[in-house]
Amino acid sequence: MKRFLITTAFVAATALPTGAAFAQSSTDTTNPQALSPGVTSRGATPAPDQSQAPAANAPAPTAPAENAPAGNEPAATAANPPPSDAIIASEGSGDIRADKIIGMKVYNPDGSEVGKVKDVLFDPNGNVKGVVVNVGGVLGIGAKPVGLQWKEVDVQSSNGAMKVNYTKEQLEAAPRFETQDAAQQGATGTVQPAQPATPAAPSSAPAQQ
């Protein structure tokens, strides 16, 4: 009898942990509501609440472009060129440009250089009136401007030169060409102000007693 009781107690003690574990496992799987908030069984992470999360990669609202042209505005029209009879498309074989004349060397019939063309004059109608020739001087410094009528010069564009029927001495004896600006300045009597005199340095010698 005593041996039977000992055997029964041993069986009961051995079966107790297995039953307890079985009861705990049944509780974890059948009653998840019993766990604390934010904790799941077997260490699983709960899924995030999508009800209040902002939408991922949602495009930002586009602001209206400033100064955007209206869709109904007409396109700008191209400007019409001047008529064909008002245009010079290219330089003719007999044409002479002013930049070619200015700076030309001027020779007399003997082939001696008498000066260089400084400027070209036009009348109010746009016709060439004459040229201004710098005569004398050294490298253009101190040269005297002399005006000649266009009929008095022979432009040889092929040689890049101009010929006149006057010698250097004759042109130097001619009246000096005066521009309108210089004439107006002379009429108003504009005179450059004189430079102030430099004050004398004080003497360092001691005064006599």
Short mmCIF file of the C-alpha atoms (twelve columns), coordinates in Angstrom:
data_MODEL
# 
_entry.id   MODEL 
# 
loop_
_atom_site.group_PDB 
_atom_site.id 
_atom_site.type_symbol 
_atom_site.label_atom_id 
_atom_site.label_alt_id 
_atom_site.label_comp_id 
_atom_site.label_asym_id 
_atom_site.label_seq_id 
_atom_site.Cartn_x 
_atom_site.Cartn_y 
_atom_site.Cartn_z 
_atom_site.pdbx_PDB_model_num 
ATOM 1   C CA . MET A 1   0.000  0.000   0.000    1 
ATOM 2   C CA . LYS A 2   2.770  2.344   0.927    1 
ATOM 3   C CA . ARG A 3   4.559  1.558   -2.327   1 
ATOM 4   C CA . PHE A 4   1.406  2.363   -4.309   1 
ATOM 5   C CA . LEU A 5   1.058  5.789   -2.715   1 
ATOM 6   C CA . ILE A 6   4.680  6.692   -3.459   1 
ATOM 7   C CA . THR A 7   4.262  5.696   -7.111   1 
ATOM 8   C CA . THR A 8   1.062  7.752   -7.426   1 
ATOM 9   C CA . ALA A 9   2.699  10.849  -5.934   1 
ATOM 10  C CA . PHE A 10  5.683  10.545  -8.303   1 
ATOM 11  C CA . VAL A 11  3.423  10.303  -11.354  1 
ATOM 12  C CA . ALA A 12  1.414  13.322  -10.225  1 
ATOM 13  C CA . ALA A 13  4.574  15.427  -9.650   1 
ATOM 14  C CA . THR A 14  5.992  14.476  -13.025  1 
ATOM 15  C CA . ALA A 15  2.819  15.340  -14.963  1 
ATOM 16  C CA . LEU A 16  2.320  18.780  -13.314  1 
ATOM 17  C CA . PRO A 17  4.818  20.897  -15.387  1 
ATOM 18  C CA . THR A 18  3.577  19.446  -18.649  1 
ATOM 19  C CA . GLY A 19  0.012  20.382  -17.851  1 
ATOM 20  C CA . ALA A 20  0.981  23.869  -16.733  1 
ATOM 21  C CA . ALA A 21  2.963  24.484  -19.913  1 
ATOM 22  C CA . PHE A 22  0.079  23.169  -21.986  1 
ATOM 23  C CA . ALA A 23  -2.301 25.532  -20.212  1 
ATOM 24  C CA . GLN A 24  0.018  28.533  -20.789  1 
ATOM 25  C CA . SER A 25  0.439  27.713  -24.474  1 
ATOM 26  C CA . SER A 26  -3.314 27.432  -24.857  1 
ATOM 27  C CA . THR A 27  -3.758 30.810  -23.196  1 
ATOM 28  C CA . ASP A 28  -1.179 32.543  -25.470  1 
ATOM 29  C CA . THR A 29  -2.697 31.264  -28.716  1 
ATOM 30  C CA . THR A 30  -6.358 31.470  -27.893  1 
ATOM 31  C CA . ASN A 31  -6.503 34.757  -26.003  1 
ATOM 32  C CA . PRO A 32  -4.222 37.372  -27.580  1 
ATOM 33  C CA . GLN A 33  -6.354 40.159  -26.067  1 
ATOM 34  C CA . ALA A 34  -4.951 39.289  -22.656  1 
ATOM 35  C CA . LEU A 35  -1.489 40.626  -23.586  1 
ATOM 36  C CA . SER A 36  -0.349 44.129  -22.808  1 
ATOM 37  C CA . PRO A 37  -0.881 46.844  -25.491  1 
ATOM 38  C CA . GLY A 38  1.912  46.827  -28.075  1 
ATOM 39  C CA . VAL A 39  3.120  43.332  -27.133  1 
ATOM 40  C CA . THR A 40  2.352  40.203  -29.160  1 
ATOM 41  C CA . SER A 41  2.930  36.610  -28.496  1 
ATOM 42  C CA . ARG A 42  6.226  34.951  -29.403  1 
ATOM 43  C CA . GLY A 43  7.992  38.357  -29.692  1 
ATOM 44  C CA . ALA A 44  6.270  39.404  -33.012  1 
ATOM 45  C CA . THR A 45  6.223  43.123  -33.886  1 
ATOM 46  C CA . PRO A 46  2.740  44.559  -34.360  1 
ATOM 47  C CA . ALA A 47  1.891  46.090  -37.777  1 
ATOM 48  C CA . PRO A 48  1.844  49.903  -37.822  1 
ATOM 49  C CA . ASP A 49  -1.467 51.691  -37.772  1 
ATOM 50  C CA . GLN A 50  -2.110 52.895  -41.363  1 
ATOM 51  C CA . SER A 51  -5.220 54.894  -40.519  1 
ATOM 52  C CA . GLN A 52  -3.358 58.130  -39.585  1 
ATOM 53  C CA . ALA A 53  0.038  57.710  -41.369  1 
ATOM 54  C CA . PRO A 54  0.666  60.134  -44.279  1 
ATOM 55  C CA . ALA A 55  0.757  58.654  -47.740  1 
ATOM 56  C CA . ALA A 56  4.311  57.813  -48.820  1 
ATOM 57  C CA . ASN A 57  5.774  59.468  -51.908  1 
ATOM 58  C CA . ALA A 58  2.681  61.645  -52.329  1 
ATOM 59  C CA . PRO A 59  3.389  64.422  -54.915  1 
ATOM 60  C CA . ALA A 60  3.580  67.927  -53.496  1 
ATOM 61  C CA . PRO A 61  1.062  70.451  -54.838  1 
ATOM 62  C CA . THR A 62  2.479  72.456  -57.738  1 
ATOM 63  C CA . ALA A 63  2.398  76.241  -57.401  1 
ATOM 64  C CA . PRO A 64  1.236  78.166  -60.469  1 
ATOM 65  C CA . ALA A 65  4.110  79.597  -62.538  1 
ATOM 66  C CA . GLU A 66  4.547  83.360  -62.219  1 
ATOM 67  C CA . ASN A 67  4.269  85.533  -65.315  1 
ATOM 68  C CA . ALA A 68  3.153  82.572  -67.380  1 
ATOM 69  C CA . PRO A 69  1.842  83.686  -70.778  1 
ATOM 70  C CA . ALA A 70  -1.836 83.256  -71.362  1 
ATOM 71  C CA . GLY A 71  -2.730 80.434  -73.664  1 
ATOM 72  C CA . ASN A 72  -4.828 82.656  -75.928  1 
ATOM 73  C CA . GLU A 73  -2.186 85.346  -76.596  1 
ATOM 74  C CA . PRO A 74  -1.116 85.608  -80.271  1 
ATOM 75  C CA . ALA A 75  2.498  84.815  -81.174  1 
ATOM 76  C CA . ALA A 76  4.804  87.729  -82.057  1 
ATOM 77  C CA . THR A 77  4.986  88.329  -85.782  1 
ATOM 78  C CA . ALA A 78  8.336  88.626  -87.579  1 
ATOM 79  C CA . ALA A 79  9.366  92.137  -88.684  1 
ATOM 80  C CA . ASN A 80  9.284  92.875  -92.397  1 
ATOM 81  C CA . PRO A 81  12.658 93.961  -93.910  1 
ATOM 82  C CA . PRO A 82  13.013 97.183  -95.931  1 
ATOM 83  C CA . PRO A 83  12.150 96.954  -99.635  1 
ATOM 84  C CA . SER A 84  14.784 95.496  -101.923 1 
ATOM 85  C CA . ASP A 85  15.468 98.818  -103.650 1 
ATOM 86  C CA . ALA A 86  16.475 100.312 -100.273 1 
ATOM 87  C CA . ILE A 87  19.097 97.648  -99.525  1 
ATOM 88  C CA . ILE A 88  22.709 97.357  -100.746 1 
ATOM 89  C CA . ALA A 89  23.384 93.651  -100.584 1 
ATOM 90  C CA . SER A 90  27.083 93.756  -101.504 1 
ATOM 91  C CA . GLU A 91  29.920 96.093  -102.432 1 
ATOM 92  C CA . GLY A 92  30.211 96.800  -106.144 1 
ATOM 93  C CA . SER A 93  33.448 96.584  -108.088 1 
ATOM 94  C CA . GLY A 94  33.571 100.374 -108.484 1 
ATOM 95  C CA . ASP A 95  32.450 101.239 -104.951 1 
ATOM 96  C CA . ILE A 96  34.831 102.810 -102.455 1 
ATOM 97  C CA . ARG A 97  34.259 102.556 -98.725  1 
ATOM 98  C CA . ALA A 98  35.059 105.488 -96.467  1 
ATOM 99  C CA . ASP A 99  37.259 103.353 -94.229  1 
ATOM 100 C CA . LYS A 100 39.410 102.643 -97.285  1 
ATOM 101 C CA . ILE A 101 39.781 106.339 -98.163  1 
ATOM 102 C CA . ILE A 102 40.591 107.501 -94.628  1 
ATOM 103 C CA . GLY A 103 44.276 106.831 -94.075  1 
ATOM 104 C CA . MET A 104 45.162 106.721 -97.789  1 
ATOM 105 C CA . LYS A 105 48.523 108.162 -98.711  1 
ATOM 106 C CA . VAL A 106 48.358 111.201 -100.992 1 
ATOM 107 C CA . TYR A 107 50.944 111.638 -103.759 1 
ATOM 108 C CA . ASN A 108 51.700 114.434 -106.228 1 
ATOM 109 C CA . PRO A 109 52.301 113.787 -109.943 1 
ATOM 110 C CA . ASP A 110 56.021 113.265 -109.278 1 
ATOM 111 C CA . GLY A 111 55.223 110.329 -106.990 1 
ATOM 112 C CA . SER A 112 56.245 112.131 -103.819 1 
ATOM 113 C CA . GLU A 113 54.060 111.652 -100.752 1 
ATOM 114 C CA . VAL A 114 52.471 114.897 -99.610  1 
ATOM 115 C CA . GLY A 115 50.185 113.678 -96.801  1 
ATOM 116 C CA . LYS A 116 47.455 111.317 -95.696  1 
ATOM 117 C CA . VAL A 117 43.668 111.512 -95.849  1 
ATOM 118 C CA . LYS A 118 42.279 112.364 -92.434  1 
ATOM 119 C CA . ASP A 119 38.541 112.624 -93.154  1 
ATOM 120 C CA . VAL A 120 35.835 112.675 -95.827  1 
ATOM 121 C CA . LEU A 121 33.297 115.500 -96.159  1 
ATOM 122 C CA . PHE A 122 29.657 115.135 -97.295  1 
ATOM 123 C CA . ASP A 123 27.178 117.868 -98.216  1 
ATOM 124 C CA . PRO A 124 23.660 118.025 -96.694  1 
ATOM 125 C CA . ASN A 125 22.341 115.881 -99.583  1 
ATOM 126 C CA . GLY A 126 24.755 113.089 -98.769  1 
ATOM 127 C CA . ASN A 127 27.054 113.646 -101.741 1 
ATOM 128 C CA . VAL A 128 30.815 113.488 -101.267 1 
ATOM 129 C CA . LYS A 129 32.108 117.069 -101.031 1 
ATOM 130 C CA . GLY A 130 35.821 116.549 -100.509 1 
ATOM 131 C CA . VAL A 131 38.576 115.217 -98.295  1 
ATOM 132 C CA . VAL A 132 40.743 116.568 -95.483  1 
ATOM 133 C CA . VAL A 133 44.456 115.841 -95.948  1 
ATOM 134 C CA . ASN A 134 47.014 116.010 -93.161  1 
ATOM 135 C CA . VAL A 135 50.155 117.651 -94.533  1 
ATOM 136 C CA . GLY A 136 53.578 117.734 -92.875  1 
ATOM 137 C CA . GLY A 137 54.326 116.809 -89.302  1 
ATOM 138 C CA . VAL A 138 56.179 113.795 -87.958  1 
ATOM 139 C CA . LEU A 139 54.195 110.562 -87.609  1 
ATOM 140 C CA . GLY A 140 50.983 112.607 -87.715  1 
ATOM 141 C CA . ILE A 141 52.087 114.922 -84.921  1 
ATOM 142 C CA . GLY A 142 52.038 118.608 -85.862  1 
ATOM 143 C CA . ALA A 143 50.404 117.935 -89.237  1 
ATOM 144 C CA . LYS A 144 48.288 120.649 -90.862  1 
ATOM 145 C CA . PRO A 145 44.779 119.689 -92.083  1 
ATOM 146 C CA . VAL A 146 43.959 120.980 -95.570  1 
ATOM 147 C CA . GLY A 147 40.561 120.596 -97.242  1 
ATOM 148 C CA . LEU A 148 40.387 119.707 -100.947 1 
ATOM 149 C CA . GLN A 149 37.374 119.506 -103.241 1 
ATOM 150 C CA . TRP A 150 36.487 116.010 -104.432 1 
ATOM 151 C CA . LYS A 151 37.157 117.033 -108.042 1 
ATOM 152 C CA . GLU A 152 40.775 117.835 -107.099 1 
ATOM 153 C CA . VAL A 153 41.638 114.279 -106.048 1 
ATOM 154 C CA . ASP A 154 42.070 111.058 -107.980 1 
ATOM 155 C CA . VAL A 155 41.276 107.988 -105.907 1 
ATOM 156 C CA . GLN A 156 43.148 104.895 -107.067 1 
ATOM 157 C CA . SER A 157 41.544 102.192 -105.001 1 
ATOM 158 C CA . SER A 158 43.503 99.428  -106.722 1 
ATOM 159 C CA . ASN A 159 46.739 100.967 -105.454 1 
ATOM 160 C CA . GLY A 160 45.279 102.159 -102.148 1 
ATOM 161 C CA . ALA A 161 46.460 105.694 -102.896 1 
ATOM 162 C CA . MET A 162 45.226 109.150 -103.867 1 
ATOM 163 C CA . LYS A 163 46.837 111.643 -106.241 1 
ATOM 164 C CA . VAL A 164 46.621 115.441 -106.324 1 
ATOM 165 C CA . ASN A 165 48.160 117.987 -108.651 1 
ATOM 166 C CA . TYR A 166 49.806 120.018 -105.862 1 
ATOM 167 C CA . THR A 167 53.143 119.795 -104.174 1 
ATOM 168 C CA . LYS A 168 53.699 119.496 -100.456 1 
ATOM 169 C CA . GLU A 169 54.836 123.107 -100.263 1 
ATOM 170 C CA . GLN A 170 51.667 124.320 -101.986 1 
ATOM 171 C CA . LEU A 171 49.441 122.400 -99.570  1 
ATOM 172 C CA . GLU A 172 51.397 123.702 -96.574  1 
ATOM 173 C CA . ALA A 173 50.755 127.253 -97.835  1 
ATOM 174 C CA . ALA A 174 46.975 126.616 -98.099  1 
ATOM 175 C CA . PRO A 175 44.631 127.792 -95.325  1 
ATOM 176 C CA . ARG A 176 44.149 125.440 -92.441  1 
ATOM 177 C CA . PHE A 177 40.929 123.416 -92.505  1 
ATOM 178 C CA . GLU A 178 38.701 124.350 -89.558  1 
ATOM 179 C CA . THR A 179 35.926 122.145 -88.234  1 
ATOM 180 C CA . GLN A 180 32.542 123.490 -87.161  1 
ATOM 181 C CA . ASP A 181 33.275 122.575 -83.543  1 
ATOM 182 C CA . ALA A 182 36.502 124.571 -83.587  1 
ATOM 183 C CA . ALA A 183 34.725 127.546 -85.189  1 
ATOM 184 C CA . GLN A 184 32.017 127.565 -82.537  1 
ATOM 185 C CA . GLN A 185 34.594 127.282 -79.781  1 
ATOM 186 C CA . GLY A 186 36.492 130.243 -81.205  1 
ATOM 187 C CA . ALA A 187 33.292 132.310 -81.486  1 
ATOM 188 C CA . THR A 188 32.382 131.771 -77.833  1 
ATOM 189 C CA . GLY A 189 35.893 132.685 -76.765  1 
ATOM 190 C CA . THR A 190 36.252 129.664 -74.516  1 
ATOM 191 C CA . VAL A 191 39.596 129.834 -72.773  1 
ATOM 192 C CA . GLN A 192 41.117 127.158 -70.626  1 
ATOM 193 C CA . PRO A 193 41.480 128.316 -67.002  1 
ATOM 194 C CA . ALA A 194 44.997 129.131 -65.937  1 
ATOM 195 C CA . GLN A 195 46.692 126.776 -63.546  1 
ATOM 196 C CA . PRO A 196 47.079 128.226 -60.020  1 
ATOM 197 C CA . ALA A 197 50.566 129.234 -59.075  1 
ATOM 198 C CA . THR A 198 52.414 126.913 -56.755  1 
ATOM 199 C CA . PRO A 199 52.976 128.626 -53.361  1 
ATOM 200 C CA . ALA A 200 56.589 129.192 -52.439  1 
ATOM 201 C CA . ALA A 201 58.053 127.011 -49.719  1 
ATOM 202 C CA . PRO A 202 58.589 128.788 -46.378  1 
ATOM 203 C CA . SER A 203 62.159 129.809 -45.651  1 
ATOM 204 C CA . SER A 204 63.915 127.910 -42.872  1 
ATOM 205 C CA . ALA A 205 66.426 130.736 -42.157  1 
ATOM 206 C CA . PRO A 206 65.966 132.391 -38.739  1 
ATOM 207 C CA . ALA A 207 64.741 135.977 -38.702  1 
ATOM 208 C CA . GLN A 208 67.314 138.692 -38.080  1 
ATOM 209 C CA . GLN A 209 67.112 140.442 -34.691  1 
# 
